[in-house]
Amino acid sequence: MLLFNVFCGNQAASFSAVFPVASHLAMHIPDGFLSLPVSLATWLIAIALIAICLNKVQGDYQERAVPLMGVCAAFIFAAQMINFPIPGGTSGHLLGGTLAGVLLGPWAGSLVMTVVFIVQAVLFQDGGITVLGANIFNMGLVGTFGGYFVYETIRKALGWNSWRGIGTGTAIASWVSVFVASLLCAVQLALSGTIALPIALSAMASWHVMIGIGEAVITTIAIGYVYRTRPDLLYKPPRSTTVAKTPVPR
């Protein structure tokens, strides 16, 4: 089965025999897996949120953020090419929504993720074109917005200017963003009649619990490096870095 090979690899025969329908489930939804109403709904939501993001970025962001957006997009795109194995013959890779949100904020971060998923779908056939709205919504928008606001909440609770707050918030938000996005994907597949909801939720949740751990580790390491070397590059950086750059009155 082509979809089986694409999403799970050649070693997943044993899993497919036990769980034949769920074996092709993945976060990047291919063409033909969503019904027209679900595809149109996710396209409309994605386009509306992208328009809001563009408006916010144009109004709130400085020109210095543009190069960082390009670097962040390139890093996430390259990091998504690296897959780590998951038991059962499948694999996972970095999504990067929380990483983009922590570095750029939810608005610019969502735009970066949108560009990444468009390039993947158009040039590498990683996810379908007709369902691109759903993939952008699940991983690029919900993953980034949801991940950032979980991160921000935890950072405020544990210490806005401390690595304890930043690191813990990054790790938890990264895991949550992946897990929630996978559940949304399962619901969309079920609403489209592609697979029964209990099977979809069970399959997506079981794999993405583990994939989310990998996401948390990679994202926390990346943000930790930025925190140690250039904390001023973080969106809403620790206060000590901003205060240090304030001119001393004479």
DRENTORMAR-104826 format. One line per 10 residues: for each residue x negated, y, z negated of N, C-alpha, C. Coordinates in Angstrom, 3 decimals. Atoms other than C-alpha are relative to their C-alpha. Last residue first. Layout:
N
X Y Z X Y Z X Y Z | ...
# end
This chain:
250
1.149 -0.771 0.493 -24.144 61.600 -31.299 0.443 1.381 -0.483 | -0.118 -1.464 -0.140 -21.394 59.034 -30.824 -1.211 0.702 -0.600 | 0.098 -0.600 1.328 -22.536 55.394 -30.463 0.071 1.517 0.156 | 1.055 -1.002 0.191 -21.341 53.976 -27.151 0.054 0.612 -1.395 | -0.567 -1.323 0.164 -19.126 50.878 -27.512 -1.092 1.027 -0.237 | 0.119 -0.728 -1.250 -20.863 47.770 -26.100 0.595 1.416 -0.090 | 1.404 -0.220 -0.310 -21.535 46.237 -29.511 -0.171 0.828 1.253 | 0.483 -1.093 0.836 -17.888 46.712 -30.461 -1.430 0.344 0.357 | -0.530 -1.246 -0.538 -16.791 44.604 -27.503 -0.495 1.192 -0.790 | 0.608 -0.277 -1.306 -19.102 41.721 -28.354 0.511 1.296 0.592
1.399 -0.380 0.164 -18.259 41.775 -32.089 -0.648 0.357 1.332 | 0.135 -1.426 0.276 -14.537 41.795 -31.333 -1.450 0.445 -0.078 | 0.140 -0.256 1.438 -14.545 38.378 -29.715 -0.351 1.459 -0.252 | 1.164 0.595 0.662 -13.545 38.581 -26.043 -0.018 0.271 -1.496 | -0.131 -0.464 1.383 -10.015 39.321 -24.796 -1.144 -0.587 -0.840 | -1.146 -0.900 0.012 -10.550 37.221 -21.640 0.311 0.339 -1.456 | -1.277 0.583 0.394 -13.993 35.718 -22.108 1.100 1.045 0.102 | -0.712 0.455 -1.191 -16.808 37.316 -20.111 1.330 -0.667 -0.335 | -0.763 -1.110 -0.555 -17.956 39.311 -23.149 0.767 -0.384 1.258 | -1.357 -0.022 0.562 -18.947 36.021 -24.771 0.858 1.138 0.532
-0.664 -1.240 -0.439 -21.869 35.775 -22.349 1.414 0.055 -0.550 | 0.864 -0.772 -0.897 -24.405 33.164 -23.554 0.601 1.342 0.408 | 1.370 -0.154 0.504 -22.974 31.377 -26.589 -0.820 0.974 0.839 | -0.041 -0.666 1.309 -19.290 31.909 -25.781 -1.409 0.253 -0.524 | -0.275 -1.420 -0.239 -19.860 31.054 -22.101 -0.025 0.769 -1.319 | 1.187 -0.565 -0.649 -21.501 27.762 -23.090 0.188 1.493 0.257 | 1.049 -0.125 1.005 -18.702 26.969 -25.532 -1.264 0.612 0.576 | -0.281 -1.230 0.735 -16.120 27.720 -22.824 -1.053 0.215 -1.093 | 0.186 -1.145 -0.896 -17.693 25.084 -20.575 0.215 1.319 -0.738 | 1.438 -0.139 -0.274 -18.051 22.523 -23.371 -0.258 1.226 0.867
0.627 -0.537 1.211 -14.476 23.146 -24.504 -1.502 0.174 0.179 | -0.338 -1.421 0.132 -13.152 22.709 -20.968 -0.674 0.620 -1.211 | 0.676 -0.772 -1.048 -14.990 19.428 -20.401 0.251 1.499 -0.171 | 1.452 0.059 0.199 -13.931 17.910 -23.738 -0.721 0.889 1.005 | 0.354 -0.777 1.186 -10.308 19.063 -23.518 -1.507 0.047 -0.211 | -0.184 -1.421 -0.294 -9.883 17.827 -19.949 -0.450 0.864 -1.177 | 1.106 -0.388 -0.875 -11.328 14.441 -20.886 0.061 1.478 0.359 | 1.188 -0.005 0.863 -8.863 14.225 -23.767 -1.223 0.401 0.815 | 0.023 -1.247 0.745 -6.040 15.255 -21.425 -1.195 0.099 -0.939 | 0.555 -1.003 -0.905 -6.899 12.348 -19.119 -0.100 1.352 -0.711
1.453 0.203 -0.096 -6.332 10.009 -22.060 -0.656 1.030 0.913 | 0.524 -0.120 1.364 -2.849 11.283 -22.965 -1.520 -0.110 0.037 | 0.448 -1.370 0.208 -2.426 11.697 -19.236 -0.286 0.325 -1.460 | 1.279 -0.324 -0.642 -2.397 7.979 -18.569 -0.487 1.381 -0.394 | 1.045 0.911 0.472 0.252 7.016 -21.141 -1.346 0.331 0.618 | 0.451 -0.338 1.348 2.388 10.101 -20.512 -1.161 -0.877 -0.440 | 0.721 -1.272 -0.007 2.576 9.646 -16.749 -0.544 0.322 -1.386 | 1.239 0.107 -0.773 3.465 5.956 -16.916 -0.812 1.284 -0.065 | 0.918 0.934 0.646 5.981 6.221 -19.740 -1.338 -0.058 0.727 | 0.533 -0.605 1.224 7.625 9.362 -18.376 -1.024 -0.902 -0.662
0.867 -1.121 -0.359 7.989 7.885 -14.891 -0.639 0.624 -1.238 | 1.241 0.553 -0.567 9.299 4.559 -16.161 -0.975 1.128 0.321 | 0.789 0.674 1.045 11.852 6.229 -18.461 -1.330 -0.557 0.513 | 0.640 -0.896 0.954 12.887 8.687 -15.698 -0.785 -0.728 -1.091 | -0.818 -0.196 1.189 13.579 6.095 -13.006 -0.760 0.819 -1.040 | 0.288 0.998 1.022 11.559 6.615 -9.837 0.863 0.303 -1.212 | 1.164 0.784 -0.406 11.887 8.537 -6.580 -0.267 -1.145 -0.956 | -0.378 1.378 -0.253 15.416 9.730 -7.265 -1.148 -0.890 0.428 | -0.005 0.244 -1.440 14.444 13.378 -6.854 0.425 -1.417 0.345 | -1.109 -0.774 -0.562 15.410 14.142 -10.447 0.124 -0.210 1.504
-1.246 0.661 0.394 13.097 11.307 -11.524 1.211 0.729 0.573 | -0.114 1.237 -0.762 10.155 12.668 -9.545 1.308 -0.724 -0.314 | -0.291 -0.361 -1.384 10.754 16.129 -10.980 0.146 -1.233 0.884 | -1.401 -0.434 -0.060 10.953 14.741 -14.529 0.391 0.345 1.441 | -0.845 1.186 0.141 7.672 12.856 -14.088 1.477 0.359 0.121 | 0.113 0.760 -1.246 5.899 15.962 -12.778 0.914 -1.218 -0.041 | -0.795 -0.726 -0.993 7.178 17.947 -15.741 -0.007 -0.719 1.339 | -1.402 0.275 0.307 5.813 15.261 -18.062 0.926 0.733 0.982 | -0.300 1.359 -0.460 2.405 15.442 -16.362 1.455 -0.362 -0.260 | -0.107 -0.026 -1.466 2.336 19.233 -16.772 0.338 -1.377 0.551
-1.294 -0.604 -0.347 3.096 18.831 -20.490 0.189 0.039 1.519 | -1.078 0.907 0.386 0.200 16.402 -20.973 1.365 0.551 0.407 | 0.003 1.173 -0.878 -2.324 18.453 -19.017 1.191 -0.899 -0.300 | -0.358 -0.441 -1.353 -1.441 21.724 -20.745 0.067 -1.167 0.971 | -1.442 -0.256 -0.099 -1.385 20.100 -24.195 0.390 0.360 1.427 | -0.716 1.286 0.055 -4.877 18.637 -23.816 1.499 0.222 0.214 | 0.345 0.766 -1.202 -6.388 21.926 -22.662 0.765 -1.316 0.034 | -0.764 -0.530 -1.132 -4.514 23.876 -25.347 -0.286 -0.768 1.280 | -1.399 0.410 0.143 -5.887 21.638 -28.098 0.827 0.468 1.196 | -0.131 1.458 -0.059 -9.501 21.951 -26.963 1.469 -0.432 -0.038
0.304 0.488 -1.346 -9.399 25.670 -26.172 0.253 -1.493 0.120 | -1.092 -0.390 -0.884 -7.657 26.598 -29.418 -0.197 -0.509 1.408 | -1.157 0.852 0.329 -10.157 24.608 -31.449 1.178 0.316 0.914 | 0.262 1.386 -0.388 -13.088 26.246 -29.663 1.180 -0.919 -0.266 | 0.097 0.106 -1.454 -11.756 29.803 -29.824 -0.156 -1.449 0.437 | -1.283 -0.288 -0.623 -10.567 29.639 -33.433 -0.026 -0.197 1.502 | -0.988 0.958 0.529 -13.628 27.880 -34.795 1.357 0.227 0.650 | 0.017 1.161 -0.890 -15.856 29.931 -32.488 0.996 -1.052 -0.477 | 0.876 1.109 0.379 -14.783 32.965 -34.491 0.042 -1.113 1.041 | 1.374 -0.285 -0.399 -13.423 36.334 -33.366 -0.974 -1.135 -0.297
0.075 -0.518 -1.356 -9.706 35.517 -33.382 -1.435 0.132 0.494 | 1.038 -1.025 -0.006 -9.846 33.316 -36.450 -0.265 0.481 1.414 | 1.251 0.497 0.571 -7.861 30.155 -37.096 -1.130 1.027 -0.014 | -0.195 0.653 1.291 -4.279 31.416 -36.633 -1.327 -0.358 -0.671 | -0.462 -0.972 0.985 -5.005 33.944 -33.886 0.085 -0.625 -1.392 | 1.113 -0.923 0.247 -7.047 31.388 -31.957 0.385 1.058 -1.030 | 0.938 0.680 0.903 -4.285 28.792 -32.341 -1.173 0.914 -0.341 | -0.651 0.199 1.292 -1.681 31.135 -30.855 -0.953 -0.633 -1.013 | -0.080 -1.290 0.684 -3.985 32.302 -28.050 0.618 -0.142 -1.387 | 1.345 -0.427 0.408 -4.875 28.741 -27.052 0.058 1.300 -0.809
0.346 0.902 1.100 -1.208 27.696 -26.964 -1.367 0.380 -0.566 | -0.754 -0.463 1.159 -0.512 30.831 -24.923 -0.141 -0.944 -1.195 | 0.525 -1.237 0.577 -3.340 30.072 -22.501 0.756 0.393 -1.267 | 1.280 0.206 0.649 -2.429 26.427 -21.948 -0.509 1.265 -0.666 | -0.203 0.773 1.221 1.210 27.202 -21.266 -1.294 -0.189 -0.768 | -0.764 -0.805 0.953 0.373 29.962 -18.804 0.168 -0.736 -1.332 | 0.779 -1.183 0.381 -2.378 27.966 -17.086 0.736 0.847 -1.032 | 1.250 0.383 0.646 -0.779 24.517 -17.006 -0.788 1.197 -0.490 | -0.323 0.501 1.338 2.676 25.939 -16.324 -1.278 -0.373 -0.749 | -0.719 -1.026 0.740 1.297 27.999 -13.445 0.352 -0.443 -1.410
0.607 -1.313 -0.094 -1.412 25.972 -11.718 0.657 1.042 -0.869 | 1.391 -0.026 0.429 -0.619 22.427 -12.747 -0.602 1.398 -0.019 | 0.349 0.898 1.093 3.159 22.133 -12.673 -1.399 0.262 -0.537 | -0.794 -0.277 1.201 4.137 25.176 -10.619 -0.471 -0.852 -1.174 | 0.454 -1.284 0.533 1.305 24.827 -8.098 0.735 0.315 -1.297 | 1.348 0.203 0.525 2.091 21.134 -7.654 -0.572 1.286 -0.582 | -0.080 0.776 1.241 5.811 21.834 -7.331 -1.377 -0.192 -0.617 | -0.612 -0.836 1.034 5.298 24.610 -4.785 0.080 -0.715 -1.341 | 1.057 -0.832 0.574 2.908 22.410 -2.834 0.542 0.912 -1.092 | -0.190 -0.002 1.461 5.710 19.900 -2.339 -1.077 0.841 -0.681
-1.391 -0.337 0.289 6.052 20.494 1.416 0.277 0.072 -1.498 | -0.272 -1.385 -0.354 2.272 20.641 1.797 1.426 0.386 -0.384 | -0.692 -0.295 -1.242 1.532 17.416 -0.045 0.223 1.484 0.227 | -1.317 -0.546 0.253 -1.118 16.776 -2.680 0.638 0.447 1.310 | -0.161 0.390 1.397 -4.837 16.332 -2.118 1.294 0.629 -0.501 | -1.208 0.827 0.137 -4.727 16.521 1.677 0.158 -0.560 -1.416 | 0.396 1.323 0.496 -8.327 17.837 1.667 1.192 -0.942 -0.191 | 1.254 0.496 -0.561 -8.078 21.046 3.711 -0.315 -1.443 -0.376 | 0.141 -0.288 -1.420 -4.468 22.175 3.260 -1.235 -0.678 0.599 | -1.084 0.591 -0.792 -3.631 20.550 -0.071 -0.239 0.160 1.498
0.009 1.456 0.110 -6.954 21.208 -1.778 1.047 -0.638 0.897 | 1.157 0.509 -0.746 -7.169 24.763 -0.466 -0.033 -1.522 -0.040 | -0.290 -0.214 -1.421 -3.638 25.539 -1.688 -1.135 -0.563 0.852 | -0.917 1.055 -0.441 -4.397 23.927 -5.059 0.406 0.166 1.461 | 0.660 1.312 0.033 -7.493 26.068 -5.629 0.923 -1.082 0.553 | 0.916 0.069 -1.139 -5.739 29.277 -4.536 -0.666 -1.369 0.080 | -0.824 0.064 -1.212 -2.893 28.677 -6.987 -0.877 -0.133 1.235 | -0.450 1.379 -0.131 -5.375 27.925 -9.774 0.859 -0.178 1.247 | 1.156 0.837 -0.336 -7.087 31.271 -9.228 0.436 -1.444 0.220 | 0.309 -0.251 -1.409 -3.745 33.080 -9.180 -1.180 -0.846 0.463
-1.011 0.688 -0.803 -2.765 31.428 -12.462 -0.240 0.212 1.489 | 0.282 1.439 0.028 -6.027 32.518 -14.066 0.984 -0.786 0.841 | 1.052 0.266 -0.989 -5.453 36.109 -12.938 -0.342 -1.480 0.051 | -0.438 -0.512 -1.303 -2.138 36.204 -14.788 -1.034 -0.302 1.074 | -1.008 0.823 -0.683 -2.846 33.911 -17.754 0.344 0.477 1.392 | -1.341 -0.347 0.416 -6.135 35.516 -18.806 1.034 -0.752 0.817 | -0.567 -1.079 -0.807 -9.398 35.332 -16.922 1.326 0.528 -0.511 | 0.987 -0.894 -0.608 -11.771 33.165 -18.952 0.631 1.240 0.614 | 0.887 -0.493 1.056 -9.315 31.492 -21.341 -0.997 1.008 0.571 | -0.721 -0.912 0.874 -6.659 31.183 -18.614 -0.883 0.611 -1.069
-0.243 -1.261 -0.724 -9.027 29.727 -16.025 0.701 1.014 -0.891 | 1.301 -0.629 -0.223 -10.245 27.089 -18.505 0.169 1.343 0.695 | 0.358 -0.665 1.250 -6.657 26.374 -19.544 -1.344 0.704 0.125 | -0.919 -1.096 0.273 -5.669 25.660 -15.956 -0.355 0.768 -1.258 | 0.625 -1.311 0.095 -8.806 23.663 -15.144 0.918 1.157 -0.317 | -0.984 -0.854 -0.665 -7.304 20.437 -13.830 -0.452 1.449 -0.047 | -0.333 -1.278 0.598 -10.367 18.315 -14.600 1.101 0.688 0.798 | 0.985 -1.052 -0.213 -10.289 14.813 -13.194 0.488 1.275 -0.660 | -0.499 -1.338 0.235 -8.621 11.482 -13.808 -1.085 1.013 0.304 | 0.985 -0.963 0.476 -9.091 7.928 -12.658 0.657 1.347 -0.196
-0.251 -1.349 -0.490 -7.186 4.740 -11.900 -1.041 0.949 -0.576 | 0.450 -0.205 -1.361 -8.347 1.138 -12.183 0.264 1.371 0.566 | -1.053 0.401 -0.916 -6.337 0.116 -15.233 -0.358 0.267 1.443 | -0.296 1.431 -0.045 -8.451 1.906 -17.822 1.196 -0.308 0.901 | -1.027 0.263 1.001 -9.237 5.530 -16.806 0.325 -1.490 0.081 | -0.866 1.186 -0.066 -12.402 6.413 -14.925 0.963 -0.083 -1.177 | 0.431 0.904 1.058 -13.761 9.967 -14.683 0.993 -1.157 -0.090 | -1.015 0.834 0.625 -13.478 11.893 -11.429 -0.611 -0.848 -1.106 | 0.627 1.003 0.864 -15.704 14.772 -10.309 1.091 -0.761 -0.736 | 0.518 1.066 -0.854 -14.143 16.640 -7.343 -0.633 -1.131 -0.814
-1.094 0.922 -0.291 -12.069 18.671 -9.779 -0.439 -1.138 0.923 | -0.178 0.905 1.143 -15.290 20.216 -11.096 1.113 -1.003 0.252 | 1.088 0.980 0.008 -16.090 21.669 -7.662 0.195 -1.015 -1.127 | -0.124 0.824 -1.200 -12.680 23.363 -7.357 -1.069 -1.085 0.018 | -1.114 0.925 0.222 -12.854 24.560 -10.958 0.167 -0.932 1.194 | 0.379 0.980 1.016 -16.309 26.058 -10.419 1.100 -1.035 -0.205 | 0.993 0.908 -0.580 -15.378 27.754 -7.130 -0.386 -1.087 -1.001 | -0.674 0.855 -0.987 -12.197 29.224 -8.613 -0.966 -1.014 0.578 | -0.826 0.949 0.744 -14.105 30.522 -11.657 0.708 -0.958 0.953 | 0.904 0.983 0.613 -16.770 32.137 -9.472 0.801 -1.077 -0.725
0.577 0.824 -1.056 -14.122 33.835 -7.337 -0.907 -1.085 -0.552 | -1.067 0.852 -0.523 -12.144 35.048 -10.356 -0.540 -0.922 1.087 | -0.159 1.092 0.959 -15.367 36.321 -11.933 1.105 -0.947 0.446 | 1.072 0.992 -0.183 -16.072 38.346 -8.797 0.128 -1.186 -0.944 | -0.128 0.671 -1.293 -12.579 39.927 -9.035 -1.140 -0.986 0.252 | -0.611 1.315 0.171 -12.690 40.682 -12.774 0.046 -0.778 1.308 | 1.013 0.952 0.446 -15.196 43.513 -12.340 0.560 -1.407 -0.152 | 0.662 0.594 -1.152 -12.611 45.394 -10.283 -1.030 -1.048 -0.411 | 1.021 -0.840 -0.592 -10.524 45.981 -13.397 -0.671 -0.740 1.154 | 1.367 0.515 -0.055 -7.334 44.153 -14.211 -0.936 0.981 0.687
0.686 0.104 1.285 -4.031 45.552 -15.476 -1.482 -0.322 0.094 | -0.211 -1.091 0.940 -2.008 46.866 -12.540 -0.930 -0.012 -1.203 | 0.272 -1.286 -0.638 -3.236 44.758 -9.640 0.111 1.152 -0.984 | 1.445 -0.084 -0.237 -3.396 41.672 -11.862 -0.356 1.343 0.624 | 0.701 -0.212 1.270 0.122 42.213 -13.191 -1.496 0.178 0.213 | -0.337 -1.329 0.489 1.637 42.647 -9.717 -0.751 0.325 -1.287 | 0.664 -0.972 -0.872 -0.165 39.611 -8.340 0.243 1.422 -0.488 | 1.436 0.033 0.297 0.944 37.522 -11.332 -0.763 1.029 0.835 | 0.177 -0.694 1.285 4.567 38.606 -10.878 -1.479 0.064 -0.370 | -0.228 -1.427 -0.249 4.433 37.626 -7.202 -0.184 0.810 -1.278
1.197 -0.495 -0.686 2.871 34.265 -8.141 0.143 1.497 0.278 | 1.055 -0.170 1.006 5.677 33.706 -10.659 -1.294 0.516 0.623 | -0.365 -1.098 0.900 8.373 34.340 -8.041 -1.108 0.263 -1.028 | 0.178 -1.259 -0.740 6.632 32.159 -5.437 0.310 1.194 -0.898 | 1.432 -0.248 -0.191 6.277 29.278 -7.924 -0.229 1.339 0.697 | 0.571 -0.382 1.297 9.908 29.493 -9.033 -1.473 0.357 0.154 | -0.526 -1.314 0.366 11.145 29.520 -5.434 -0.584 0.489 -1.318 | 0.590 -1.008 -0.879 8.871 26.637 -4.421 0.452 1.391 -0.408 | 1.360 -0.237 0.486 9.926 24.626 -7.487 -0.741 1.010 0.871 | -0.054 -0.663 1.304 13.590 25.029 -6.589 -1.397 0.317 -0.519
-0.359 -1.407 -0.201 12.996 24.245 -2.910 0.012 0.756 -1.330 | 1.104 -0.693 -0.673 11.130 21.021 -3.708 0.291 1.484 0.152 | 1.073 -0.152 0.990 13.765 19.919 -6.232 -1.184 0.748 0.607 | -0.371 -0.978 1.033 16.603 20.607 -3.758 -1.100 0.229 -1.035 | -0.009 -1.367 -0.509 14.736 18.863 -0.888 0.424 1.013 -1.069 | -1.165 -0.315 -0.821 14.013 15.700 -2.840 -0.061 1.461 0.430 | -0.993 -0.852 0.637 10.505 15.024 -4.077 1.147 0.260 0.961 | -0.315 0.537 1.322 8.232 12.103 -3.162 1.024 0.843 -0.747 | -0.986 1.061 -0.043 8.107 12.712 0.590 0.414 -0.544 -1.347 | -1.215 -0.264 -0.767 4.884 14.705 0.621 0.928 -1.211 -0.051
0.109 0.014 -1.465 2.412 13.793 -2.102 1.322 0.351 0.672 | -1.117 0.687 -0.638 2.558 14.913 -5.768 -0.189 0.031 1.518 | -0.140 -0.585 -1.330 -0.830 15.818 -7.243 1.075 -0.782 0.754 | -0.405 -1.394 0.168 -0.299 14.869 -10.897 0.155 0.703 1.341 | 1.147 -0.856 0.246 -0.339 11.159 -10.140 0.494 1.429 -0.075 | -0.277 -1.288 0.601 2.103 8.278 -9.993 -1.293 0.758 -0.249 | 0.394 -1.079 -0.891 1.118 5.549 -7.532 0.245 1.376 -0.605 | 1.432 0.006 -0.301 0.985 2.761 -10.112 -0.427 1.132 0.921 | 0.703 -1.096 0.662 4.384 3.668 -11.521 -1.442 0.105 0.420 | -0.500 -1.292 -0.445 6.340 1.541 -9.034 -0.837 1.129 -0.564
0.170 -0.292 -1.424 4.341 -1.646 -9.307 0.443 1.383 0.416 | -0.680 -1.282 -0.002 3.861 -1.804 -13.084 0.019 0.544 1.422 | -0.832 -0.111 1.199 2.764 -5.350 -13.782 0.909 1.216 0.090 | -0.818 1.200 0.102 1.448 -6.201 -10.331 0.954 0.088 -1.185 | -1.112 -0.098 -0.935 0.276 -2.640 -9.856 0.921 -1.204 -0.104 | -0.964 -0.946 0.536 -1.841 -2.822 -12.996 1.220 0.087 0.903 | -0.626 0.614 1.169 -3.546 -6.008 -11.814 1.043 0.920 -0.605 | -0.977 1.016 -0.400 -4.152 -4.573 -8.369 0.708 -0.601 -1.199 | -1.174 -0.088 0.857 -5.798 -1.405 -9.714 1.041 -1.071 0.310 | 0.123 0.953 1.086 -9.312 -2.034 -8.401 1.243 -0.078 -0.869
-0.112 1.375 -0.469 -8.917 -0.478 -4.962 0.005 -1.036 -1.115 | 1.247 0.660 -0.353 -8.193 3.001 -6.138 0.228 -1.470 0.302 | 0.495 0.856 1.064 -5.261 4.384 -8.094 -1.293 -0.712 0.347 | -0.105 -0.533 1.350 -3.953 7.361 -6.191 -0.663 -0.853 -1.062 | 0.375 -1.398 0.119 -5.009 6.792 -2.616 -0.059 0.436 -1.454 | 1.441 -0.154 -0.175 -5.026 3.004 -2.733 -0.428 1.436 -0.226 | 0.666 0.696 1.101 -1.509 2.813 -4.191 -1.506 0.193 0.086 | -0.081 -0.887 1.151 -0.259 5.401 -1.742 -0.698 -0.590 -1.209 | 0.877 -1.149 -0.171 -1.557 3.302 1.135 0.014 0.901 -1.230 | -0.851 -1.191 0.000 0.000 0.000 0.000 -0.882 1.233 0.000
# end
